[in-house]
Amino acid sequence: MKTRPSGRPYIYETANLCLRGLQLDDLKGNYANWFNDREVCKYNSHGAFPKSRGELETYIKSTLVSKDKIVWAIIDKKTLTHIGNVCLQCIDWINRSAEFAVIIGEKDYWGKGYAGSAASLLLKHGFDKMNLNRIYCGTAANNTGMKRLALRLNMRREGVRRQALYLSGKYVDAYEYGILRDEFKKTR
């Protein structure tokens, strides 16, 4: 495992970012505020209930021992700022599938390609290291950023769950996307 300048190990890196496991030290930064920010949580359920530091500490500890999820911190390589998380969750070891999710909590990094770079590395890890056969995600029909990201990752839209999400006072459809290992390999 390589280490970044602070000595902490990281799993992958690109020219702009490093990925490492989520750590309790991340609570010292802005991480805890992301899940109480209405704009950051606009298209997910994180903002439905306020999140305390204690709850987030429990969550981080659970990720360190979990066998059904992997959560990585996305770190800006230049500033070493924790800007978001990327994860595989609901890992199904029998059917070899997992759900992909990403959040960029630091708004200054929105629209700059960090989510796509981190997601691409995570999918590669899921297929090459974990022997997954299918990775999928879902998002609100009005979340254009996540829909674009899924398509950039060569995921196919597999279906629609009608009025499956309650966001900002109304029900919206959820779009489902997925990619198979063979499809992913063809694009690399």
C-alpha positions as a printed Julia matrix, in Angstrom:
188×3 Matrix{Float64}:
   0.0     0.0     0.0
   1.35    3.41   -0.9
   1.25    6.28    1.56
   0.43    9.89    0.96
   2.54   12.72    2.4
   0.88   12.55    5.84
   1.9     8.9     6.13
  -1.64    7.52    5.87
  -2.05    4.63    3.47
  -4.06    5.08    0.31
  -5.46    2.47   -2.01
  -5.4     4.15   -5.42
  -4.33    7.46   -6.88
  -4.67    9.5   -10.03
  -3.07   12.8   -10.98
  -5.73   14.63   -8.94
  -6.91   12.33   -6.16
  -6.1     9.6    -3.68
  -8.51    7.0    -2.31
  -8.18    5.57    1.18
 -10.4     3.98    3.77
 -12.67    6.29    5.72
 -11.07    7.08    9.12
 -12.2     8.57   12.41
  -9.84   11.51   11.81
 -12.12   12.51    8.93
 -14.57   13.8    11.54
 -12.1    16.6    12.32
 -12.74   18.11    8.89
 -15.95   19.17    7.18
 -17.18   15.57    6.69
 -19.82   15.7     9.42
 -21.37   18.82    7.91
 -22.04   17.23    4.5
 -24.93   15.13    5.77
 -26.66   18.14    7.29
 -26.29   20.28    4.17
 -29.53   20.44    2.2
 -27.77   21.09   -1.11
 -25.31   18.19   -0.71
 -28.15   15.83    0.25
 -30.63   17.11   -2.32
 -30.89   13.78   -4.18
 -30.35   11.28   -1.36
 -31.9    10.36    1.96
 -28.97   11.52    4.12
 -30.63   14.83    4.95
 -33.9    13.29    6.21
 -32.61   13.07    9.78
 -29.87   15.23   11.33
 -26.56   13.4    11.7
 -24.49   13.79   14.84
 -20.75   13.26   15.12
 -21.5    10.26   17.33
 -23.63    8.62   14.63
 -20.95    9.25   12.02
 -18.27    7.86   14.32
 -20.34    4.67   14.74
 -20.77    4.5    10.96
 -17.05    4.92   10.28
 -16.2     2.21   12.81
 -18.72   -0.13   11.16
 -17.09    0.4     7.75
 -13.73   -0.69    9.13
 -15.01   -4.2     9.89
 -17.8    -4.61    7.37
 -17.82   -7.39    4.79
 -20.87   -6.0     2.96
 -19.54   -2.52    2.15
 -16.36   -0.69    1.23
 -16.23    3.05    1.86
 -13.3     5.09    0.61
 -12.52    8.73    1.27
 -11.8    10.79   -1.85
  -8.83   13.04   -1.13
  -7.74   15.98   -3.28
  -4.09   15.18   -3.96
  -2.9    18.79   -3.98
  -4.52   20.01   -0.77
  -5.04   16.61    0.97
  -8.64   17.69    1.6
 -11.26   14.98    2.15
 -13.78   16.02   -0.51
 -16.14   13.05   -0.72
 -16.74    9.33   -0.36
 -17.2     6.53   -2.85
 -18.48    3.1    -1.87
 -19.66   -0.34   -2.78
 -22.5    -1.33   -0.47
 -25.01   -4.16   -0.21
 -22.26   -6.5    -1.42
 -23.87   -9.82   -2.29
 -21.14  -12.47   -2.2
 -23.39  -15.22   -3.58
 -24.68  -13.32   -6.6
 -21.43  -11.33   -6.97
 -23.07   -7.9    -7.1
 -22.87   -4.6    -5.23
 -24.44   -1.16   -5.24
 -22.22    1.8    -6.12
 -22.66    5.2    -4.44
 -20.7     8.44   -4.37
 -20.99   11.77   -2.6
 -18.88   14.87   -3.15
 -19.5    16.88    0.0
 -17.15   19.76   -0.76
 -19.07   21.91   -3.24
 -15.92   23.57   -4.63
 -15.12   20.19   -6.2
 -18.46   19.65   -7.92
 -18.35   19.21  -11.69
 -14.57   18.77  -11.85
 -14.39   15.03  -12.57
 -13.48   13.77   -9.1
 -16.58   11.59   -8.75
 -15.98    9.98  -12.15
 -12.31    9.27  -11.48
 -13.03    7.79   -8.04
 -15.98    5.76   -9.35
 -13.95    4.33  -12.22
 -11.27    3.13   -9.79
 -13.91    1.65   -7.5
 -15.59   -0.27  -10.34
 -12.21   -1.6   -11.47
 -11.53   -2.71   -7.9
 -14.95   -4.36   -7.65
 -14.5    -6.35  -10.84
 -10.75   -7.08  -10.69
 -10.1    -7.52   -6.96
 -13.47   -8.61   -5.58
 -14.6   -10.78   -8.49
 -17.96   -9.05   -8.74
 -20.07   -9.71  -11.82
 -22.48   -6.76  -11.59
 -22.33   -3.27  -10.09
 -25.42   -1.1   -10.04
 -26.67    2.24   -8.78
 -29.9     4.14   -8.51
 -30.66    7.83   -8.52
 -33.49   10.3    -8.63
 -34.82   10.95  -12.14
 -34.01   14.65  -11.71
 -30.38   14.07  -10.6
 -28.73   14.9   -13.91
 -25.2    14.74  -12.47
 -25.52   11.16  -11.26
 -27.33   10.04  -14.42
 -24.46   11.48  -16.51
 -21.91    9.78  -14.27
 -23.61    6.39  -14.62
 -23.6     6.74  -18.41
 -19.95    7.91  -18.42
 -19.14    4.73  -16.5
 -20.84    2.83  -19.36
 -23.66    1.69  -17.12
 -26.93    0.91  -18.82
 -30.23    2.24  -17.63
 -32.0    -0.93  -16.54
 -35.28    0.38  -15.29
 -37.4     2.89  -13.45
 -38.92    2.55  -10.0
 -41.93    4.82  -10.23
 -42.32    7.46   -7.49
 -39.84    5.52   -5.36
 -38.19    8.53   -3.73
 -39.66   11.31   -1.63
 -37.49   14.38   -2.18
 -38.21   18.04   -1.47
 -41.88   17.44   -0.74
 -42.76   15.29   -3.73
 -42.36   11.75   -5.05
 -39.94   11.24   -7.92
 -38.97    8.24  -10.01
 -35.72    6.4    -9.33
 -33.62    5.38  -12.33
 -31.63    2.17  -12.03
 -28.3     1.65  -13.8
 -25.96   -1.33  -13.96
 -22.84   -2.69  -15.59
 -21.56   -6.25  -15.91
 -17.93   -7.28  -15.62
 -17.73   -8.24  -19.33
 -19.15   -4.85  -20.36
 -16.68   -3.05  -18.09
 -13.73   -5.02  -19.5
 -14.7    -4.09  -23.08
 -14.44   -0.39  -22.23
 -10.97   -0.6   -20.68
